Amino acid sequence: MIRTEGLSKVFKGDKKNAEIRAVERLDLEIKQGEVFGFLGPNGAGKTTTVRMLCSLIAPTTGRAWVNNYEVGQQNREIRASVGILTEQPGLYDRLSAEKNLTIYARLYGVADVPGQVEKYLRMLGLWERRKDPAGSFSKGMKQKLAIARAILHEPATLFLDEPTAGLDPEASKLVRDFIDELKTEGRTIFLCTHNLDEADRLCNRIGVFKQRLIQVDSPSRMKTAMFGRQVEFKIKPADLQLADLIKRFTFIKSAQIGENRLLLGLDNPEESNPLIVKALVEAGVDVQFVSEVRHSLEDVYLSLINHGNTR
């Protein structure tokens, strides 16, 4: 569980630099077991938010609770109950992968250190390289080792900052599958990512953020709310006034008519499509195929970042 009330962070300036308002009045509630995507451009304040929620830096104003512990009041408990993957892996390059994880497992007070180290090295495909120095690993392998470090003590809440950055497609899929597995265990995952397709697939809800929270909802509801549902009817050109035919149906919200296509805005295509197809066929129009237009999360994100208002 994560909850914030008016959470803000201002970095004070000096004679040369003005103050920076990194996070402004963030009100947010994330349920236990939810995968929450936190999306925003570079410099939006995402990392600052994560650092406040992990009790690594103090907020300027506002309050926050993580795993039922309050930021600023129970910082030690928060740090013990969360895992965090930062943008920089921060590993001991001269030590082996196994030794790296062993050190952190002991710091976290893990009961079965060898067992936990082996478990997560195997899960992330690093067991065969366990004796190799972390400094000899590729960027992607270091990222996977850092993910293993973040989950070693099996925290209730996991903060992941760009978990698939620098990974090849196969390794990225492994990490996504790993996150999917963590979802089934009821862990709360706070995911910062620039990979919008990844956020669309993994997250129950997303928050679009740029110093202030712009909008929060599930990816599918965001896309529907912004663009509605649109259906493309691919047709064989016919000598017919399609505009007159379309006017028969009051449930059509919008219409774009091309030489061999109709693009119609519909609230309930499942019910409307058969009626429209029937009318077209009866009018002598050959319907070649019908498909719903799928807007991407990228379309929503760019529109909100460029034109959206904070909620």
DRENTIDREN-995345 format. One record per residue (C-alpha): x, y, z; residue in three letters. Coordinates in Angstrom, 3 decimals, m for minus. Example, Ala and Ser with C-alpha at 12.3 -4.5 7.8 and 13.67 -1.06 7.14 Angstrom:
BEGIN
- x, y, z, type
- 12.300, m4.500, 7.800, ALA $
- 13.670, m1.060, 7.140, SER $
This chain:
BEGIN
- x, y, z, type
- 0.000, 0.000, 0.000, MET $
- 1.215, 3.470, m0.913, ILE $
- m0.633, 6.682, m0.074, ARG $
- 0.409, 10.297, m0.390, THR $
- m1.308, 13.529, 0.653, GLU $
- m0.046, 16.780, m0.823, GLY $
- 3.472, 15.363, m1.137, LEU $
- 5.884, 18.013, m2.409, SER $
- 9.617, 18.474, m2.811, LYS $
- 11.378, 21.777, m3.439, VAL $
- 15.133, 21.934, m3.882, PHE $
- 16.337, 25.328, m2.708, LYS $
- 18.391, 27.421, m5.077, GLY $
- 21.262, 29.801, m4.520, ASP $
- 22.398, 33.122, m5.951, LYS $
- 23.011, 31.520, m9.350, LYS $
- 20.161, 29.022, m9.532, ASN $
- 16.460, 29.369, m8.806, ALA $
- 14.721, 26.816, m6.597, GLU $
- 13.455, 23.657, m8.292, ILE $
- 9.937, 22.438, m7.587, ARG $
- 10.439, 18.758, m8.368, ALA $
- 7.140, 17.396, m7.042, VAL $
- 4.018, 19.439, m6.348, GLU $
- 1.111, 18.331, m4.168, ARG $
- 1.045, 14.677, m5.136, LEU $
- m2.132, 12.894, m4.000, ASP $
- m1.999, 9.207, m4.818, LEU $
- m3.249, 5.868, m3.515, GLU $
- m1.900, 2.524, m4.708, ILE $
- m3.480, m0.688, m3.467, LYS $
- m1.622, m3.705, m2.132, GLN $
- m0.745, m6.063, m4.981, GLY $
- m1.146, m3.450, m7.704, GLU $
- 1.372, m2.817, m10.463, VAL $
- 1.383, 0.953, m10.867, PHE $
- 3.149, 2.637, m13.770, GLY $
- 4.580, 6.093, m13.109, PHE $
- 5.132, 7.771, m16.468, LEU $
- 6.656, 11.119, m17.297, GLY $
- 9.484, 12.774, m19.228, PRO $
- 13.034, 13.127, m17.947, ASN $
- 13.131, 15.720, m15.183, GLY $
- 9.445, 15.278, m14.329, ALA $
- 10.186, 14.347, m10.702, GLY $
- 9.647, 10.583, m10.894, LYS $
- 12.950, 9.623, m9.264, THR $
- 12.501, 12.301, m6.594, THR $
- 9.088, 10.799, m5.807, THR $
- 10.578, 7.317, m5.476, VAL $
- 13.324, 8.595, m3.180, ARG $
- 10.782, 10.255, m0.913, MET $
- 8.602, 7.141, m0.773, LEU $
- 11.634, 5.011, 0.089, CYS $
- 12.630, 7.443, 2.873, SER $
- 15.898, 8.295, 1.155, LEU $
- 15.113, 12.025, 1.090, ILE $
- 12.605, 14.010, 3.116, ALA $
- 9.591, 15.725, 1.553, PRO $
- 9.320, 19.503, 1.833, THR $
- 5.608, 19.328, 2.632, THR $
- 2.873, 16.709, 2.685, GLY $
- 2.676, 13.194, 4.057, ARG $
- 3.113, 9.679, 2.705, ALA $
- 2.652, 6.111, 3.899, TRP $
- 4.294, 2.978, 2.503, VAL $
- 3.305, m0.469, 3.786, ASN $
- 1.380, 1.318, 6.571, ASN $
- 4.530, 3.116, 7.768, TYR $
- 4.708, 6.897, 7.612, GLU $
- 7.508, 8.639, 5.750, VAL $
- 9.536, 10.776, 8.136, GLY $
- 8.236, 8.925, 11.195, GLN $
- 9.069, 5.268, 10.501, GLN $
- 11.862, 5.533, 7.960, ASN $
- 13.774, 2.463, 9.124, ARG $
- 10.682, 0.268, 8.826, GLU $
- 9.985, 1.611, 5.342, ILE $
- 13.522, 0.940, 4.126, ARG $
- 13.359, m2.616, 5.480, ALA $
- 10.006, m3.323, 3.802, SER $
- 10.766, m2.054, 0.289, VAL $
- 13.082, m3.033, m2.525, GLY $
- 14.428, m0.477, m4.971, ILE $
- 16.072, m0.659, m8.364, LEU $
- 17.696, 2.668, m9.223, THR $
- 18.824, 3.863, m12.644, GLU $
- 22.434, 3.017, m11.750, GLN $
- 22.913, m0.608, m10.555, PRO $
- 25.451, 0.392, m7.867, GLY $
- 27.182, m2.992, m7.631, LEU $
- 30.600, m3.937, m6.298, TYR $
- 32.375, m4.546, m9.599, ASP $
- 35.319, m6.496, m8.163, ARG $
- 33.100, m8.936, m6.285, LEU $
- 31.277, m11.873, m7.824, SER $
- 27.563, m11.802, m8.473, ALA $
- 27.085, m14.296, m5.659, GLU $
- 29.148, m12.219, m3.214, LYS $
- 27.274, m9.030, m4.155, ASN $
- 23.940, m10.599, m3.307, LEU $
- 25.294, m12.265, m0.172, THR $
- 26.380, m8.897, 1.250, ILE $
- 22.971, m7.334, 0.664, TYR $
- 21.107, m10.390, 1.929, ALA $
- 23.014, m10.161, 5.219, ARG $
- 22.364, m6.426, 5.472, LEU $
- 18.647, m7.116, 5.103, TYR $
- 18.761, m9.892, 7.691, GLY $
- 17.651, m12.631, 5.296, VAL $
- 17.296, m15.931, 7.171, ALA $
- 18.530, m18.325, 4.454, ASP $
- 21.193, m16.281, 2.684, VAL $
- 22.634, m18.995, 0.358, PRO $
- 19.161, m20.229, m0.534, GLY $
- 17.806, m16.783, m1.424, GLN $
- 20.913, m15.862, m3.408, VAL $
- 20.674, m19.062, m5.453, GLU $
- 16.904, m18.678, m5.948, LYS $
- 17.105, m15.257, m7.554, TYR $
- 20.300, m15.847, m9.508, LEU $
- 18.582, m18.819, m11.118, ARG $
- 15.306, m16.959, m11.711, MET $
- 17.129, m14.191, m13.537, LEU $
- 19.397, m16.487, m15.542, GLY $
- 22.667, m15.608, m13.769, LEU $
- 23.452, m18.789, m11.853, TRP $
- 26.070, m20.030, m14.313, GLU $
- 27.925, m16.702, m13.947, ARG $
- 27.643, m16.505, m10.156, ARG $
- 31.423, m16.659, m9.584, LYS $
- 32.263, m13.984, m12.148, ASP $
- 33.002, m10.394, m11.080, PRO $
- 30.022, m8.095, m11.525, ALA $
- 32.320, m5.689, m13.381, GLY $
- 32.717, m8.249, m16.181, SER $
- 28.967, m8.337, m16.805, PHE $
- 27.231, m6.594, m19.667, SER $
- 24.907, m3.699, m18.881, LYS $
- 21.912, m5.978, m19.195, GLY $
- 23.367, m8.607, m16.874, MET $
- 24.182, m5.931, m14.290, LYS $
- 20.585, m4.764, m14.517, GLN $
- 19.311, m8.270, m13.825, LYS $
- 21.703, m8.636, m10.885, LEU $
- 20.433, m5.335, m9.483, ALA $
- 16.849, m6.587, m9.790, ILE $
- 17.815, m9.733, m7.879, ALA $
- 19.348, m7.533, m5.175, ARG $
- 16.141, m5.477, m4.909, ALA $
- 13.932, m8.544, m4.348, ILE $
- 16.309, m10.665, m2.214, LEU $
- 14.537, m9.912, 1.069, HIS $
- 11.123, m10.364, m0.577, GLU $
- 9.752, m6.914, 0.248, PRO $
- 6.054, m6.080, 0.269, ALA $
- 6.628, m3.165, m2.116, THR $
- 9.098, m2.983, m4.969, LEU $
- 10.193, 0.224, m6.728, PHE $
- 11.606, m0.364, m10.202, LEU $
- 13.183, 2.497, m12.146, ASP $
- 13.582, 1.508, m15.825, GLU $
- 13.976, m2.250, m15.125, PRO $
- 14.470, m3.229, m18.781, THR $
- 16.789, m0.363, m19.747, ALA $
- 19.763, m1.693, m21.721, GLY $
- 18.384, m5.218, m22.013, LEU $
- 18.103, m7.132, m25.265, ASP $
- 14.630, m8.429, m26.275, PRO $
- 15.155, m11.868, m24.708, GLU $
- 16.365, m10.429, m21.379, ALA $
- 13.584, m7.812, m21.416, SER $
- 10.999, m10.563, m21.775, LYS $
- 12.576, m12.463, m18.883, LEU $
- 12.278, m9.376, m16.667, VAL $
- 8.672, m8.739, m17.735, ARG $
- 7.794, m12.361, m17.009, ASP $
- 9.508, m11.974, m13.644, PHE $
- 7.356, m8.924, m12.855, ILE $
- 4.248, m10.861, m13.918, ASP $
- 5.230, m13.609, m11.485, GLU $
- 5.684, m11.077, m8.686, LEU $
- 2.151, m9.802, m9.406, LYS $
- 0.746, m13.234, m8.560, THR $
- 2.508, m13.087, m5.171, GLU $
- 0.571, m9.979, m4.159, GLY $
- 3.510, m7.577, m4.121, ARG $
- 2.962, m3.908, m4.835, THR $
- 5.150, m2.753, m7.728, ILE $
- 5.830, 0.909, m8.471, PHE $
- 7.211, 0.964, m12.006, LEU $
- 8.923, 3.968, m13.577, CYS $
- 9.493, 3.370, m17.269, THR $
- 9.787, 5.097, m20.626, HIS $
- 8.739, 1.876, m22.340, ASN $
- 5.035, 2.612, m22.863, LEU $
- 4.272, m0.759, m24.427, ASP $
- 5.761, m2.378, m21.317, GLU $
- 3.597, m0.200, m19.053, ALA $
- 0.508, m1.031, m21.111, ASP $
- 1.105, m4.749, m20.731, ARG $
- 2.203, m4.883, m17.097, LEU $
- 0.341, m2.184, m15.188, CYS $
- m3.086, m2.304, m13.576, ASN $
- m3.103, 1.500, m13.556, ARG $
- m0.773, 4.237, m14.670, ILE $
- m0.193, 7.793, m13.534, GLY $
- 1.033, 10.375, m16.035, VAL $
- 3.191, 12.845, m14.134, PHE $
- 5.016, 16.076, m14.821, LYS $
- 5.824, 17.697, m11.460, GLN $
- 2.104, 17.294, m10.827, ARG $
- m0.108, 14.285, m11.391, LEU $
- m1.959, 14.787, m14.673, ILE $
- m4.154, 11.697, m14.802, GLN $
- m4.512, 8.253, m13.195, VAL $
- m6.443, 5.297, m14.614, ASP $
- m6.038, 1.925, m16.273, SER $
- m4.392, 2.072, m19.717, PRO $
- m7.527, 0.800, m21.446, SER $
- m9.837, 3.321, m19.789, ARG $
- m7.423, 6.149, m20.564, MET $
- m7.424, 5.234, m24.249, LYS $
- m11.200, 4.923, m24.398, THR $
- m11.803, 8.156, m22.477, ALA $
- m9.472, 10.146, m24.706, MET $
- m10.243, 8.707, m28.134, PHE $
- m13.489, 6.793, m27.711, GLY $
- m13.963, 3.586, m29.672, ARG $
- m13.553, 3.739, m33.424, GLN $
- m14.306, 1.050, m35.966, VAL $
- m12.999, 0.933, m39.528, GLU $
- m15.244, m0.587, m42.192, PHE $
- m13.234, m1.470, m45.291, LYS $
- m15.628, m1.428, m48.240, ILE $
- m15.576, m1.867, m51.975, LYS $
- m16.376, 1.489, m53.604, PRO $
- m20.025, 1.804, m54.530, ALA $
- m22.224, 4.435, m56.156, ASP $
- m23.970, 5.291, m52.901, LEU $
- m24.381, 8.319, m50.672, GLN $
- m22.902, 6.822, m47.515, LEU $
- m23.558, 9.976, m45.525, ALA $
- m27.314, 9.446, m45.938, ASP $
- m27.008, 5.844, m44.795, LEU $
- m24.994, 6.802, m41.718, ILE $
- m27.597, 9.364, m40.661, LYS $
- m30.028, 6.531, m40.029, ARG $
- m28.087, 5.469, m36.954, PHE $
- m28.277, 7.804, m33.967, THR $
- m25.659, 5.759, m32.090, PHE $
- m22.866, 6.791, m34.483, ILE $
- m20.878, 9.471, m32.634, LYS $
- m18.577, 10.498, m35.473, SER $
- m17.916, 9.528, m39.058, ALA $
- m15.082, 9.881, m41.535, GLN $
- m15.893, 8.758, m45.060, ILE $
- m13.158, 7.819, m47.517, GLY $
- m13.211, 6.310, m50.987, GLU $
- m13.169, 2.761, m49.709, ASN $
- m13.442, 3.067, m45.928, ARG $
- m15.670, 4.283, m43.146, LEU $
- m14.239, 5.284, m39.786, LEU $
- m17.054, 5.446, m37.248, LEU $
- m17.076, 6.426, m33.588, GLY $
- m19.228, 3.993, m31.605, LEU $
- m19.922, 3.530, m27.898, ASP $
- m20.734, m0.157, m28.216, ASN $
- m19.297, m1.703, m31.404, PRO $
- m20.272, m5.214, m30.312, GLU $
- m23.951, m4.260, m30.703, GLU $
- m23.622, m1.636, m33.428, SER $
- m21.340, m3.368, m35.931, ASN $
- m23.849, m6.031, m37.085, PRO $
- m26.529, m3.387, m37.694, LEU $
- m24.168, m1.246, m39.767, ILE $
- m22.852, m4.203, m41.779, VAL $
- m26.403, m5.370, m42.493, LYS $
- m27.408, m1.895, m43.720, ALA $
- m24.339, m1.636, m45.951, LEU $
- m24.897, m5.056, m47.508, VAL $
- m28.588, m4.360, m48.095, GLU $
- m27.544, m1.122, m49.843, ALA $
- m25.311, m3.095, m52.194, GLY $
- m21.967, m2.285, m50.547, VAL $
- m19.389, m5.061, m50.308, ASP $
- m17.889, m5.103, m46.786, VAL $
- m14.360, m6.505, m47.016, GLN $
- m13.471, m6.403, m43.303, PHE $
- m14.325, m4.686, m40.044, VAL $
- m11.745, m3.862, m37.381, SER $
- m11.575, m1.720, m34.272, GLU $
- m8.919, 0.995, m34.332, VAL $
- m6.463, 0.460, m31.485, ARG $
- m4.931, 3.609, m30.068, HIS $
- m1.637, 3.166, m28.255, SER $
- m0.694, 4.273, m24.773, LEU $
- 1.909, 6.436, m26.495, GLU $
- m0.909, 8.425, m28.137, ASP $
- m2.495, 9.018, m24.728, VAL $
- 0.791, 9.834, m23.018, TYR $
- 1.920, 12.389, m25.593, LEU $
- m1.463, 14.084, m25.592, SER $
- m1.517, 14.360, m21.791, LEU $
- 2.080, 15.540, m21.471, ILE $
- 1.665, 18.162, m24.179, ASN $
- m1.901, 19.267, m23.561, HIS $
- m3.226, 17.606, m20.409, GLY $
- m4.363, 19.398, m17.270, ASN $
- m3.640, 18.110, m13.793, THR $
- m6.553, 16.337, m12.244, ARG $
